[in-house]
Amino acid sequence: MKKTDLKKEFLSVGELATRSGVAISAIHYYESKQLLRSFRNQGNQRRFHRRELRVLSYIKVAQKIGLSLDEIKQAFKTIENKKRPNTDDWKKLGKNWEKILTKKLEIIQEMQSQLDKCIGCGCLSLKDCPLRNPNDILSKKGSGAHLLNS
């Protein structure tokens, strides 16, 4: 890669893929989910601003720690319409993710503390499951498969 390539403000999808290590198909997918932004140049070629490299990094790290694309998109809403996010924008994004991660950590800690109750449980019902249905909260929703989308 030429030294001048490192200073380019706008990158093709191939350049973005090379610089980020993310497959072109994944970049297109993230763009379709409105996580990445691009525009078309005069030759009708897709171009991405360099800032999308940072966005891609956030996406990949967030996925690695178990955040869904919806959670990632929600967190990005704090900077979604900014052409050039500044330090404060990235700090605000970090605060949003801190809330999400804290909630996930609480769930993990609760599960960790309840695992010994699951070993050898043998239950065929979720009525008494402290992890999936604490205090039988699902009974308030009536009969049916309430946990399929959870």
Secondary structure by P-SEA (a helix, b strand, c coil): ccccccccccccaaaaaaaacccaaaaaaaaaaccbbbbbccccbbbbccaaaaaaaaaaaaaaacccaaaaaaaaccccccccccaaaaaaaaaaaaaaaaaaaaaaaaaaaacccccccccccccccccccccccccccccccccccc
